[in-house]
Amino acid sequence: MEGMNGDHMHGMSPAASSGTAPMFHRHRMMMHMTFFWGTQSEILFSGWPGSDTGMYCVALVFVFALSVTLEWLSHCNMVKVGSNRVGSGLIQTLIHAIRVGLAYMVMLAVMSFNAGVFLVAVAGHALGFFIFGSRAFKKTSGKNSDVPAMHC
């Protein structure tokens, strides 16, 4: 059973597979379990963005864009009144699946415990809601409702 364990490579001794031998040295990044500040992080993909500050900024912009897109999908209505029920149901299901997938991606990015990622995810959701969900950019229809009705 020793060869099936991930720590021991095909029956090798623990000393040989622990990284003490130069040919078996593996690069391991410490995984944070609390929020931390810094540009050296792994967000969504192994090795990305790495230690490059420019790529870290790209990762932050990516998480921000995911959050804004998620809010847009949560508040858009792409189904016209009077359209085919089956077709409308399929479009709604597709939009829901994309929205859930994006929500999980944002959640996984935040689980990197990088404080910058957390802040841009919250800022993206806030901006997306302000633009697409609040009444700031919507035409009023004469109703006196401050909060849009929840659909179940």
N, C-alpha and C positions, 0 to 999 in steps of 0.2 A: 503494500500500500504506500510505501514511501515515495515511489515514483509518481503517484497520482496527486500528491500534495503540491500546491503551487510554490511552496517555499523550498522544496528539494527538487532539483532538476534531474529527472530520470535516475533516481537511486544514488545521487551524489551525496556526499556528507554535508551536513548543515554548514560547516566551516567553508567548504568550497563554493556553496551556492549563496552564501550570505553577502557576497560582495567583497570578501577579503582577497580573493584571487582577481587580478586585474582583468582577465578575459571574461569574467562573469559579473563585472561591475554594472549595476543598473542605476540610472538616474531616477531618483524618487523625489517628488515635490511634496512638501509638507501640506496637508490639508487642514485648513483652518476650521475650527468649530465655534469661533466667535467672530464678530465683526472686526475687520482690520482695515487700515488705510495703506495704500500702496499700489504701485503700478505693476508689480510682479504677481500675476495671478493667472489662474486657468478659468476661463469662462466658456461654458458650453462644450468646447471641444478640447481634446487632449493637446497640450502645448500651445493653445491659443489664448490670449495674445502673446504669452511668453514674457520676456523681460524688456521688450521694445516699448518705449513710452508712446510712440506714434500708433502702434497697433493697439495699445490699451485704449487710446482715444477713439480709434475706429470701433473697438468693441463697445465702448460706452455709447457711441452714436447708434450702433446697431441695436442695442438693448432699448434705447430711447425710441427708435423708430418702431421696434416691435410693440412697445407699449402704446404708442399713439395709434398704430394700425389696429391693435386689439380694441381700443376704445372706439375707433371708427366702425369696425365690424359689429361692435355691440350696440351701436346706435343708428346704423343705417337701415333703411327699409328698401330692399331691392325687389320686393314683390309688389306688383301693381294690383290694385283692387280689380276684381273681375277676371283675373287670369286663371289659367288651367290649375285646378287644385293639385293634381299629381305633380305637374311641373313646378309649381310653387313650393310644394313640399320638398321636392328634390333640391331645389335651389336653397331653401332654408336649411336643409340638412347639410349640404355642402358648406355653406357659410358657418354653420355651427361647428362642424368638424375642423375647419380652418381656425376658427376662433379658439377652440379648445386647445388645438395644437400650439398656437401662438402663446396662449396663457401658460401652458406647461413649459414652453421654452423660456418665457420670462421668469417663471418660478425657478427653473433650474439655474438660470443666470444669477438670480438673487441668492441661491443656495451656495454660490461661491464665497459667500460671507464677505465680499468686498464692499466696503461702505460706499464707494463711488458708484458701483453697479446698482446698489439699493437706491441711492438717491436719484440716479437717472431713470430708473424704472418707475419710481413714484412720480417724478416730474413728468415723464411721458404719459402716464395715466392721467395726471392732473391736467396737462395741456390738452390731451385728447378729449377728456370729458368737457373741458371748458369750450373747446371748439365744436364738438359734435353732440354733446349731451346736455349742456346747459342752454338756457334760453338766450344767451348773449348774442348768438348769431342766427337764431331762428325767427322766422316771421310769426308774429302773434296771430292767433286765430280768434281772439276775443274771449278766450277762456281765462279764468282766473286761477289756474292751477300752477303752483310754484314747482311742483315735482311731477315729472311724467309718470303716468300710471304704469304699474308693474304688470307685465303680462305673464301669466302662468300657463 
